[in-house]
Amino acid sequence: MKYTLSDFDYDLPEKLIAQSPANPRDHARLLVYDRKTGKITDDHFYNIGDYLPDHTSLIVNNSKVEKCRLLFDEGKKEIFVTSARNNRTVEAMVRPGKKFKLDKTVKLTDAVSAKVTHVADDGLRTLEFTCDLDDPQIEPYRHTPFPPYIEQDESLSDEYQTVYAKDMGSKAAPTAGLHFTEKLLNKLEQQGVKKTEVTLHVGLGTFAPVKTEDISDHKMHSEWFQLEEQRCRDLNEAKHITAVGTTSVRVLETAAGENRTFEPRSMDTDIFITPGYKFKAVDALITNFHLPKSTLLMLVAAFMGFDEMKKVYDHAIENEYRFYSFGDAMLIL
């Protein structure tokens, strides 16, 4: 069956958009869906070990979120760094655009300015700063790039990182992993669940809306990932793979060769997973509840089945699960 963008729409009460995480983070609710039986179970994340196969390998994305949102003049000027060419030159989204015109030098603080050297067709600016980006003068203006549906609250900055985050480079958190605590990971390890880390730097494209009704016309964003030799050995020895989040799925499904074999890679992936896709590597998935019409929701529908996704999301809304980045979790077996 061919699906359209409208098929992935649903109504979500605003009160179900989580503005802060569960505390402790593993006390988020957990919806468990068994694809073989169609059974839905309501639980809490700290009990996830009761549902995971003891022999599974937990594949997590260890990318760390950059404080790439720079707010100056009490928030009246914003520079959202999308990429750095060097330690002084960046590509960025800016606000308000009229203050960042081509060849203009914009005063940001008494000591720091930035010159606009290029304006792309999509509005992206190339900026040259008068100091290095890691200069202490910049630090007070750095903010966590929370998604647009979460109010800016820097006190939640640490909560927007996974406990295993280490490789700096993401513009958004791999949010399915936010529910894990060190204590829970240790408990799972004692149970026989092995954790394997991969790295995929989440780009702003993860929030890019799909604008074409025919989803096959959508141009998928690309994201850089790395799969190291030791990680490949771990994956090749894995009997069962549980991906933590859609970012881990993108790595695994891009990198998996014949007979689910993995070799070291460092590359971009623009894989677009929609219903009808045949999964090569992933046996189970831990994920959050995603935005309507999003590529992430399409990936989930591909993994669990479109009608099943609709049923589960209706159940989650009816039972007032918390949605999006700081929301509750789902385990699909």
C-alpha positions in Angstrom: 0.0 0.0 0.0 1.2 3.5 -0.8 0.9 6.0 2.1 0.6 9.7 1.9 1.8 12.4 4.3 -1.8 12.8 5.6 -1.8 9.2 6.7 0.8 10.1 9.3 -1.2 12.9 10.9 -2.8 12.7 14.3 -4.3 15.1 16.9 -2.3 15.5 20.1 -3.6 17.5 23.1 -1.0 20.1 23.9 -1.0 19.1 27.5 0.7 15.8 26.5 3.8 17.5 25.1 6.4 17.0 27.8 8.2 20.2 28.9 10.5 18.4 31.3 11.7 14.8 31.8 10.6 12.3 34.3 12.6 12.5 37.6 14.5 10.1 38.0 14.7 9.8 34.2 14.1 6.0 34.3 10.7 6.7 35.9 9.2 7.6 32.6 6.3 5.4 31.5 7.0 2.6 29.1 4.5 1.2 26.5 5.5 -2.3 25.4 4.2 -3.6 22.1 4.6 -7.2 21.0 4.5 -7.5 17.3 3.8 -11.2 17.4 0.7 -11.1 19.7 -0.4 -7.5 19.2 -0.5 -7.1 23.0 0.1 -3.6 24.6 1.5 -3.5 28.1 1.7 -0.3 30.2 4.7 -0.1 32.6 7.6 2.1 33.6 11.0 2.3 32.0 12.9 1.0 35.0 11.2 -2.3 34.4 12.4 -2.6 30.7 14.7 -5.5 31.7 11.5 -7.5 32.3 10.8 -7.4 28.6 14.2 -7.3 26.8 15.6 -10.7 25.8 18.5 -11.5 28.1 20.8 -12.1 25.1 20.0 -8.9 23.3 22.6 -6.2 22.4 21.5 -2.7 23.2 22.8 -0.4 20.5 23.0 3.2 21.7 24.0 6.5 20.1 26.7 8.2 22.2 26.6 11.5 20.4 26.6 14.5 22.7 24.5 17.7 22.1 26.4 20.9 21.4 25.4 24.1 22.9 25.1 25.6 19.4 22.4 28.1 20.1 24.0 31.5 20.7 21.7 34.2 22.2 22.9 37.8 22.4 21.3 41.1 23.4 18.9 39.3 25.9 17.8 36.9 23.2 17.0 39.6 20.6 19.8 38.3 18.4 20.2 34.5 17.7 22.9 32.6 15.9 22.2 28.9 15.6 25.4 27.3 14.4 24.6 24.5 12.0 28.3 23.7 11.1 31.7 25.2 11.8 34.2 25.6 9.0 37.0 26.5 11.4 37.3 28.0 14.8 36.0 31.4 13.7 33.9 30.7 10.6 30.4 29.1 10.9 27.3 28.5 8.9 24.2 29.4 10.9 20.6 30.2 11.0 20.1 33.7 12.4 17.3 35.8 13.9 16.2 38.4 13.0 17.5 38.1 9.4 17.3 41.8 8.7 20.1 42.5 11.2 22.4 39.9 9.4 22.7 41.3 5.9 25.5 40.4 3.5 28.9 42.1 4.3 27.5 43.6 7.5 29.4 43.3 10.7 27.0 42.7 13.6 27.9 43.7 17.1 27.0 40.9 19.5 28.7 42.0 22.7 31.0 44.8 23.6 33.9 42.6 22.7 32.5 40.2 20.1 31.2 40.8 16.5 30.5 38.7 13.5 30.7 39.6 9.8 28.2 38.1 7.3 30.3 36.9 4.3 27.6 34.9 2.5 23.8 34.5 2.4 22.6 31.2 0.9 19.3 30.9 -1.0 17.7 29.2 2.0 18.7 32.1 4.3 21.7 30.3 5.9 24.4 32.7 6.8 28.2 32.3 6.7 29.6 34.3 9.6 33.2 35.2 10.6 33.6 35.9 14.4 36.2 38.3 15.8 37.2 35.7 18.3 37.5 31.9 18.5 34.3 30.0 19.1 35.9 28.3 22.2 36.8 31.7 23.6 35.5 32.1 27.2 33.8 35.4 26.0 31.3 33.2 24.0 30.5 30.7 26.7 27.9 32.8 28.6 25.8 33.1 25.4 25.7 29.4 24.6 22.4 27.6 25.1 21.2 24.1 24.6 19.3 23.7 21.3 16.0 22.4 22.7 13.4 21.6 20.1 10.9 24.3 19.3 8.1 22.7 21.2 10.1 22.8 24.5 10.5 26.1 26.3 14.2 27.2 26.6 15.2 26.3 30.2 19.0 26.0 30.6 18.5 24.3 34.0 17.4 21.2 32.0 20.6 21.2 29.9 22.1 18.1 31.6 18.8 16.3 31.3 19.0 16.7 27.5 22.1 14.5 27.4 22.2 10.7 27.7 24.3 9.4 30.6 26.7 7.8 28.0 27.0 10.8 25.7 30.7 11.5 24.9 31.2 12.5 21.2 30.2 16.1 20.7 28.4 16.9 17.5 24.6 16.7 17.7 22.1 19.5 17.3 19.5 17.5 19.1 19.5 14.7 21.6 19.0 11.0 20.6 16.1 11.2 22.9 15.2 7.5 23.3 18.4 7.1 25.3 17.5 9.8 27.8 15.5 7.3 29.9 18.6 5.3 30.9 20.4 5.8 34.2 23.8 4.3 35.1 22.0 2.1 37.7 19.6 0.7 35.1 22.4 0.0 32.6 24.3 -1.8 35.2 21.3 -3.9 36.1 20.7 -4.8 32.4 24.4 -5.7 32.1 24.1 -8.1 35.0 21.0 -9.6 33.3 23.2 -10.4 30.2 22.2 -7.4 28.0 25.3 -6.0 26.3 25.6 -2.3 25.5 27.3 -1.3 22.2 27.9 2.3 21.3 27.7 3.9 17.8 28.0 7.5 16.9 25.5 9.5 14.8 25.5 13.3 15.0 21.8 14.4 14.9 21.3 17.2 12.5 18.6 19.9 12.3 17.1 17.9 9.5 15.5 15.6 12.1 13.0 18.5 12.7 12.6 19.3 9.0 8.9 18.9 8.1 7.9 16.7 5.2 6.2 19.0 2.8 5.3 16.6 0.0 2.0 14.7 0.1 3.7 11.9 -1.8 6.3 11.0 0.8 8.5 9.3 -1.8 9.2 12.8 -3.1 10.7 13.9 0.2 14.4 14.6 0.2 15.8 13.1 3.3 18.4 14.9 5.3 21.8 13.3 5.8 23.7 12.7 9.1 27.2 11.7 9.7 27.9 8.5 11.6 30.9 6.4 12.6 31.1 2.7 13.3 34.4 1.6 14.8 36.1 -1.8 14.4 35.4 -3.0 17.9 31.8 -2.0 17.6 31.5 -4.0 14.4 32.9 -7.1 16.1 30.3 -6.7 18.9 27.5 -6.3 16.3 28.7 -9.3 14.3 28.6 -11.4 17.5 25.2 -10.2 18.5 22.4 -12.8 18.5 19.6 -10.2 18.9 19.8 -6.4 18.4 17.7 -3.8 20.2 18.2 -0.3 18.7 17.9 2.6 21.1 16.3 5.3 19.1 15.8 6.0 15.4 19.3 7.4 15.1 20.7 4.0 16.0 18.4 2.4 13.5 19.7 4.7 10.8 23.3 3.6 11.5 22.5 -0.1 11.7 20.3 -0.3 8.6 22.8 1.8 6.6 25.8 -0.2 7.7 24.4 -3.8 7.7 25.8 -5.9 4.9 24.7 -9.4 3.7 23.8 -11.7 6.5 23.8 -8.8 8.9 27.6 -8.3 8.9 29.2 -5.0 9.8 32.4 -3.4 8.7 34.0 -0.1 10.1 32.5 3.0 8.5 32.6 6.8 8.7 30.2 8.4 6.4 26.9 10.2 5.8 23.6 8.5 5.7 20.4 9.8 4.1 18.4 6.5 4.5 14.7 7.1 4.5 12.7 4.3 6.1 9.0 4.1 5.4 6.4 1.3 5.5 7.4 -1.5 3.2 11.0 -1.3 4.1 12.6 -4.7 5.0 14.8 -4.4 8.1 18.2 -6.0 7.9 19.6 -5.6 11.3 17.1 -4.4 14.0 15.1 -7.0 16.0 13.6 -4.6 18.6 13.3 -0.9 19.0 13.2 1.6 21.9 11.8 4.9 20.9 9.8 7.9 22.1 6.5 9.2 20.7 7.1 11.3 17.6 5.6 14.3 15.9 2.8 13.9 13.4 3.9 13.7 9.7 7.5 13.2 10.8 10.1 10.9 9.2 10.6 9.4 12.6 7.0 8.4 12.8 7.2 6.8 9.4 10.2 4.8 10.5 8.3 3.5 13.5 5.3 2.6 11.3 7.7 0.7 9.0 9.0 -1.3 12.0 5.8 -2.1 13.7 3.3 -1.9 10.9 1.1 1.2 9.9 -2.2 0.0 11.4 -0.4 -1.2 14.5 1.3 2.3 14.9 -2.1 3.9 14.7 -3.5 1.6 17.3 -0.6 2.1 19.7 -0.6 5.9 19.3 -4.3 6.0 20.0 -3.7 4.0 23.1 -0.9 6.3 24.2 -3.0 9.4 23.8 -6.0 7.9 25.5 -3.9 6.9 28.4 -2.1 10.3 28.5 1.4 9.2 27.8 3.8 12.2 27.5 5.1 12.9 24.0 8.2 14.0 22.2 11.8 14.6 23.4 11.2 14.7 27.2 8.3 12.3 27.0 7.7 8.6 27.7 9.1 5.6 25.9 7.9 2.7 23.8 9.5 -0.7 23.4 8.6 -2.6 20.2 9.4 -6.3 20.3 
